[in-house]
Amino acid sequence: MSGRVAVGLLTMTVLLSACARDASITSSDVWHEGPNQTAVSVCYSASVSTREQVLALAADACPVDKPVPRLIDEDSFLNNCPLSKRIRATFLCVAP
């Protein structure tokens, strides 16, 4: 029986890792945003996306007047990201 369990776990691991996709924008926590602040959050998998890719995606999502994303938070527990890209990086968009 342990051989079947091992094969099942290996199959599930391969399937989950195959589902991992490129980074994507997600919702930010309310406390990150203020009247003159814009926060952008990105879901990503460290095995699929590089820091540069995550930063570029955040920069594209920032408004034109505040195009520079500054990392203010990173979490992987109880966020809005799918299991295949569990890490959420939140950036505050600032002026250059």
Backbone as JSON, one array per atom type, in Angstrom:
{
  "sequence": "MSGRVAVGLLTMTVLLSACARDASITSSDVWHEGPNQTAVSVCYSASVSTREQVLALAADACPVDKPVPRLIDEDSFLNNCPLSKRIRATFLCVAP",
  "N": [[0.82, -1.21, 0.0], [2.01, 1.24, 0.65], [3.59, 1.83, -1.56], [1.72, 2.51, -3.49], [0.69, 4.83, -2.35], [2.94, 6.47, -2.4], [3.32, 6.72, -5.18], [0.94, 8.01, -5.8], [1.25, 10.44, -4.4], [3.51, 11.45, -5.71], [2.5, 11.75, -8.31], [0.5, 13.68, -7.82], [2.08, 15.83, -6.99], [3.56, 16.38, -9.32], [1.48, 17.11, -11.06], [0.47, 19.41, -9.74], [2.69, 21.1, -9.84], [2.88, 21.43, -12.55], [0.71, 22.99, -13.03], [1.41, 25.48, -12.2], [1.67, 28.83, -13.05], [2.59, 31.82, -14.89], [3.3, 34.88, -13.11], [0.69, 36.94, -11.67], [-1.6, 39.73, -11.35], [-3.28, 40.54, -8.34], [-5.77, 41.16, -5.76], [-5.17, 43.73, -3.3], [-4.53, 44.08, 0.21], [-6.74, 46.06, 2.18], [-5.56, 47.8, 4.06], [-3.2, 48.58, 2.95], [-3.61, 50.63, 1.18], [-4.12, 54.12, 0.77], [-5.46, 57.5, 0.73], [-3.72, 58.88, -1.06], [-2.19, 56.86, -2.01], [-1.23, 53.99, -3.88], [-1.52, 50.59, -4.02], [-0.19, 47.58, -5.27], [-0.62, 44.18, -5.85], [0.95, 41.04, -6.43], [0.6, 37.73, -7.42], [2.63, 34.87, -7.31], [4.79, 32.12, -8.24], [7.74, 30.95, -6.91], [9.2, 29.07, -8.25], [8.6, 29.41, -10.88], [8.49, 32.14, -11.66], [10.73, 34.93, -11.84], [12.3, 37.37, -9.65], [12.65, 39.72, -11.06], [10.7, 39.51, -13.07], [8.34, 39.6, -11.54], [8.57, 42.14, -10.4], [8.52, 43.71, -12.74], [5.92, 43.2, -13.65], [4.46, 44.34, -11.56], [5.28, 47.02, -11.86], [4.13, 47.62, -14.34], [1.48, 47.62, -13.58], [1.26, 49.78, -11.93], [0.16, 53.23, -11.53], [0.58, 55.88, -14.0], [1.64, 58.28, -12.95], [2.95, 57.41, -10.71], [5.14, 55.39, -11.13], [6.98, 53.6, -9.99], [7.43, 50.63, -8.34], [7.57, 49.72, -4.92], [8.55, 47.26, -2.74], [6.53, 46.27, -0.09], [5.38, 44.28, 1.39], [5.19, 40.75, 1.81], [3.58, 37.7, 1.54], [2.35, 34.37, 2.22], [0.2, 33.07, 3.21], [-3.18, 32.61, 3.77], [-4.12, 34.36, 1.65], [-5.25, 35.87, -1.45], [-4.29, 34.32, -3.51], [-3.89, 31.65, -5.9], [-3.27, 28.11, -5.28], [-1.2, 27.23, -6.91], [0.46, 29.37, -7.3], [1.35, 30.61, -4.75], [2.59, 32.68, -3.31], [2.28, 36.05, -2.37], [3.24, 39.19, -3.32], [3.31, 42.48, -2.27], [3.28, 45.74, -3.44], [4.02, 49.2, -3.05], [3.14, 51.86, -5.02], [5.19, 54.43, -6.11], [6.34, 57.8, -6.77], [9.03, 58.59, -9.03]],
  "CA": [[0.0, 0.0, 0.0], [2.84, 2.43, 0.7], [4.04, 2.11, -2.92], [0.62, 3.23, -4.15], [0.62, 6.17, -1.76], [4.08, 7.22, -2.93], [3.03, 7.03, -6.58], [-0.12, 9.02, -5.78], [1.83, 11.72, -3.99], [4.38, 11.92, -6.79], [1.62, 12.2, -9.39], [-0.14, 14.93, -7.41], [3.12, 16.87, -6.99], [3.86, 16.72, -10.72], [0.32, 17.82, -11.59], [0.4, 20.75, -9.15], [3.78, 21.94, -10.35], [2.57, 21.73, -13.95], [-0.33, 24.01, -13.05], [1.97, 26.78, -11.86], [1.7, 29.71, -14.22], [3.27, 33.09, -14.7], [2.78, 35.78, -12.08], [-0.51, 37.7, -12.06], [-2.06, 40.75, -10.41], [-4.4, 40.15, -7.47], [-6.21, 42.26, -4.89], [-4.32, 44.11, -2.18], [-5.25, 44.31, 1.46], [-7.23, 47.43, 2.31], [-4.68, 48.63, 4.89], [-2.05, 49.04, 2.16], [-3.94, 51.77, 0.34], [-4.6, 55.33, 1.4], [-5.98, 58.46, -0.24], [-2.71, 59.22, -2.07], [-1.32, 55.7, -2.2], [-1.72, 52.89, -4.7], [-0.83, 49.33, -3.77], [-0.35, 46.56, -6.29], [-0.19, 42.87, -5.36], [1.25, 40.08, -7.47], [0.71, 36.32, -7.02], [3.65, 34.21, -8.12], [5.47, 30.93, -7.75], [9.18, 31.17, -7.0], [9.78, 28.11, -9.18], [8.23, 29.78, -12.25], [8.75, 33.56, -11.92], [11.89, 35.55, -11.2], [12.01, 38.66, -8.99], [12.57, 40.75, -12.1], [9.4, 39.37, -13.72], [7.33, 40.06, -10.6], [8.74, 43.59, -10.31], [8.07, 44.29, -14.01], [4.46, 43.12, -13.66], [3.98, 45.36, -10.62], [5.53, 48.33, -12.46], [3.12, 47.8, -15.38], [0.18, 47.84, -12.95], [1.27, 51.06, -11.21], [-0.3, 54.35, -12.35], [1.62, 56.6, -14.74], [2.28, 59.29, -12.11], [3.72, 56.72, -9.66], [5.49, 54.17, -11.86], [8.02, 52.8, -9.35], [6.91, 49.78, -7.25], [8.45, 49.47, -3.78], [8.04, 46.12, -1.99], [6.19, 46.6, 1.3], [4.9, 43.1, 2.1], [5.15, 39.48, 1.09], [2.96, 36.68, 2.38], [1.94, 33.15, 1.52], [-0.8, 32.42, 4.04], [-4.5, 33.25, 3.76], [-4.21, 35.47, 0.7], [-6.14, 35.59, -2.58], [-3.54, 33.67, -4.58], [-4.16, 30.23, -6.07], [-2.24, 27.24, -4.71], [-0.07, 27.06, -7.83], [1.34, 30.53, -7.13], [0.89, 30.93, -3.41], [3.24, 33.85, -2.71], [1.77, 37.36, -2.8], [4.12, 40.32, -3.05], [2.56, 43.73, -2.37], [4.14, 46.89, -3.72], [3.45, 50.54, -3.0], [3.59, 52.6, -6.2], [5.69, 55.74, -5.71], [6.91, 58.64, -7.83], [10.5, 58.4, -9.13]],
  "C": [[0.86, 1.27, 0.0], [3.4, 2.8, -0.67], [2.98, 2.89, -3.69], [0.5, 4.66, -3.63], [1.75, 7.03, -2.31], [3.85, 7.62, -4.38], [1.95, 8.1, -6.66], [0.4, 10.39, -5.41], [2.73, 12.3, -5.07], [3.55, 12.45, -7.96], [0.98, 13.54, -9.05], [0.87, 16.09, -7.43], [3.44, 17.32, -8.41], [2.71, 17.52, -11.32], [0.23, 19.23, -11.04], [1.5, 21.65, -9.67], [3.55, 22.29, -11.82], [1.52, 22.83, -14.06], [0.21, 25.4, -12.74], [2.12, 27.61, -13.12], [2.48, 30.97, -13.88], [2.58, 33.93, -13.64], [1.57, 36.54, -12.6], [-0.88, 38.69, -10.96], [-3.24, 40.2, -9.61], [-4.78, 41.34, -6.6], [-5.23, 42.49, -3.75], [-5.17, 44.24, -0.93], [-5.61, 45.78, 1.58], [-6.24, 48.31, 3.07], [-3.47, 49.14, 4.11], [-2.35, 50.32, 1.37], [-4.48, 52.93, 1.17], [-5.08, 56.29, 0.33], [-4.99, 58.8, -1.36], [-1.76, 58.07, -2.35], [-2.01, 54.67, -3.09], [-0.87, 51.67, -4.4], [-1.17, 48.35, -4.87], [0.17, 45.25, -5.71], [-0.07, 41.9, -6.52], [1.34, 38.69, -6.85], [1.76, 35.68, -7.92], [4.15, 32.95, -7.45], [6.96, 31.15, -7.95], [9.84, 30.2, -7.96], [9.5, 28.47, -10.64], [8.65, 31.21, -12.59], [9.99, 34.05, -11.18], [11.45, 36.84, -10.5], [11.83, 39.76, -10.02], [11.22, 40.71, -12.81], [8.27, 39.9, -12.83], [7.38, 41.58, -10.49], [8.24, 44.28, -11.58], [6.55, 44.27, -14.11], [3.86, 44.17, -12.73], [4.15, 46.76, -11.21], [4.5, 48.63, -13.56], [1.75, 48.12, -14.79], [0.11, 49.17, -12.18], [0.76, 52.18, -12.12], [0.87, 55.13, -12.95], [2.35, 57.62, -13.86], [3.11, 58.71, -10.96], [4.19, 55.38, -10.21], [6.48, 53.23, -11.17], [7.43, 51.97, -8.21], [7.97, 49.55, -6.18], [7.83, 48.36, -2.93], [7.77, 46.51, -0.55], [5.73, 45.39, 2.09], [4.99, 41.88, 1.19], [4.57, 38.44, 2.03], [2.56, 35.48, 1.54], [0.86, 32.41, 2.28], [-2.08, 33.24, 4.06], [-4.54, 34.5, 2.89], [-5.1, 35.04, -0.47], [-5.44, 34.89, -3.74], [-3.9, 32.19, -4.69], [-3.01, 29.37, -5.53], [-1.02, 27.09, -5.61], [0.89, 28.24, -7.82], [0.95, 31.22, -5.84], [1.47, 32.22, -2.83], [2.61, 35.13, -3.27], [2.75, 38.44, -2.35], [3.29, 41.59, -3.26], [3.55, 44.89, -2.46], [3.36, 48.17, -3.53], [4.02, 51.29, -4.2], [3.98, 54.01, -5.77], [6.23, 56.5, -6.92], [8.43, 58.44, -7.85], [11.29, 59.48, -8.41]]
}
